[in-house]
């Protein structure tokens, strides 16, 4: 199961706090700013936050210990949280001798090139759109 770290600053006044998380930052339409980064596992995301806490709070063992192993981290005026997410890919069941997956265009490909869907329903809809009835597919959680 993948993990995403997200930190949001409600106004431009907190933008330096968002940048402290060292993740790509985007401006939202409402004047807020969000930084986020995806990780393969929750453990990787927690390690990222732990490393940031160690660097940011260097020398303050109490703050480092308080944030160690946590699913959230506050740097200055912004708190980042880890959210666990499930993604889906479509496995093509028409060729049983090898596993094929479906790419962005509905063509067979390898798993690392498969189109990734945020929801199970999106994957089913895409499979049915490619095949007409979708009876050849298997939705796989990644």
N, C-alpha and C positions, 0 to 999 in steps of 0.2 A: 504494500500500500504506500503510495507516494505521500509526501508531506510538503506543505507550502507554508513558508513564513511570510506573514503580511504585517506591515506597520503602516499606519495612516496618521498623517498630521492634518488636523482639521482646517488649519489656515497656513498661509505662507510664513507666518511668524515662527512656526515650528519646523520649517523645512530643513534646517541644519540638523535637527534631531533625527529626521528620517534618513538623511545622508550618513549619519553615524552608523547605520546598520550595513553600509557597504553593499547595498543591493540596488538594482536599477530602479529609478524613481520615475513615476509618471504623474502628470498633472490631471486632476479630475475636473469635470465641468463645474463643480460647485465651489471651486477655490481650494479644495483640499489636495493633498499629495499622498500617493501610496507607493510604497516600495514592497516588492515581493520577489521571492525566489523559490523554485521548486527543487525538492530533494527526492532521491530514490526511496529513502526510509525516514522514519521518525527519528531514529538514532542519529543519522547524519544531520538532520535539522537541529536537534538538541546540541550536538557537538559544535555546530556553527554558532549557535547562541552562546554556548559556554566559552568558546574562543573569543567572541566579541566581548563578553562580560569580563574575561580575564584581561583583555587589552584595554578596554574602556575604564575599568575600575582598578587598574594596575596599582598595587600597593595597599588597597583596601580589602583585606582578606574577608571581612564580614560581608561586604557586598558581593564579592566573588562567590563565597560559600552560599549566600542566600539565593543566588541565581543558578548555582550548579545543578544540572540535571533537570532544570525547569522547562516547561513548555511555553514560557513567556519570558520576556526580558524588557525592562524599561531602561532606556537611555535618554537622559535629560527629560524632555517633555512628551516622549512618544513610547508606547509599549507595542512590542511585536508579539504575535501569537503564532503558534504552530497549529495548522489545521490539517487533519488527515483526509486525503481524497482518494477516491477510487477512479481509475481510468479504465476504458474498455477498448479492445481491438477486435476485429472480425477475423475469424479463422475460416478459410475456404475448405469445405468438406467434400468437394467434388473429386479431388485427387487424393485417395487414401494412402498412397505410397509415400507422400511427403506432405508436411504441413505448409500450407500457403496462407498468406495473410493478404488483406485488401488495402491498397494504397489510396491516396487522395482521389484518384480517377476511377476507382472501382476495379483496378487490375491486380492480378496476383503479384505478390512481392514477398520478401523475407520479413521476419518479425520486426527487425530494427527499422524497417522502412514503412511499417504499417501505419495507417491513419489512426490517430488516437481520438477517442470520443470521451466527453466529460460525463455522459450519462448512458445507461444501458439503453434507454429508449432512442437516443440519437443513433446509436450503433444499429439497432434493429431497423429503424427507418431507412438508414443508408443502405443496409443489406437488402432490404425489400426493394428499394429504388434501383439497385444494381441488377437484381435478379427477377424482379416482377412479383415473386411470392416469398423469396427469402428462405426457401426450404433447404438450401445448401450450406448455410452458415452456422457457425458456433461463435457466440460472443464470449470472449475471454477477458477476465479481469487482469489488469497489469498494475 
